[in-house]
Amino acid sequence: MTKPKERGEIIGMSVGVTLMLGWLAMAGALGVAVGILTQLAAIGLIVIMLGAIKKKIADWETGFWGEEASGWHYDLMLIAMNLVIATTAGGRYVLY
C-alpha cells in the first residue's frame, strides 16, 4: 500500500478506492492466515480477485497468461484456493 496515488493511476482508480482495496486485501489475507472469520475473509478475497480479473480482461485486454506474468492465471489460482477455504469452513484450526 505504498504510493497509493501512483498505484491508483496505474490501475485507473482513485486514491481512496486504491487504499480501500489494499486494506481489504490485507485484512482478508490476515483473516485467512490467522483463522479469524476465515470463510468471510476468503469470500472477500474471491470478490477482490474477480474484480482484478474483470479489470485485466475487459479494460486491459490481457490474456490468460498475459505478457511479462501479468495475465489473470494467478488471480484464478487464488480464487480456487479461497473457494476451497470458504467451502470447507477453513479447516480444523480456525479461531472463529
N, C-alpha and C positions, 0 to 999 in steps of 0.2 A: 504494500500500500504506500510505497514511496512515490513521490512525484505524481499525485493524482491528476494534476492539470495536463501534464504531458500524456499520461495513460489515457485520460478521457478523450484527448484529441485523436490518439491513435485508434481507439475503438469507436469513436464517433458518438460519445455520450458526454453528458455534463459532469462536472466535478462531483456534484452531490450524488449522482447515480453511481459513478465510479467508486466513490468512497463507500456507499451503501453495499454495493456488490462485494467489495473487498472485505468489509466487516462481516457480512452474511456468510461468505465463503469460509472465512476464518472461524466463525462461530460454529458452522456446520462441521468443519473438519475437527475442531476440538470436541464437539459433542460426540462424533463417531469414535474418535480416538479414546476419549475418557470413559465413554459409556453412559453419558447423561442425555436423556431424550434421544436415544440413538435412532429410532425409526423416524422421528420428526426431522432430525438433522440430515439423515440420508435422503429423505424426500425433498428437503430444501436444496441439497446439493444436486439432486436429479433435475430439479427445476432450473437451477443456475446453468447446468450443463446443457439442457435443452435450449436455453436461450443462447448459449455460446454456439451451439451447432446451427441454430437458425441464423445467427449473425454471419457465421462463416459461409453457409450455403447461399442464403438469399442476398446478402449485402456484399460480401466479398467474393462470391462465386468461387469458393475454394473447393477442391475435390476431396475425396475421402482421404487420400494420402497427402495431398497438398504439395506445396513447394517448400523446401527447407524445413520440414517437420511442422508445417503449420496447418495440416489437414485436420479433419474432425474425427479421425480414428481414435485419438487419445480420449477425447470427450465421450465417445461412445463406450469405451472401455470403463471409464469412471461411472457412467450411468449403469452399466451392467453390474459392477461391484456394489454400488449403492443400492441397486434393486435387490440384490441378494441380502444385504443387511436389513433393508426395510421389510422384506417378506419373511425373514427368519427371526424377527424380534431382536435382532442384534447379537444373538448368541448367548452363551452362558454367563459371561462376565459383565453384563450391563449393570449400572448402578440404579437406574430408574427408567 
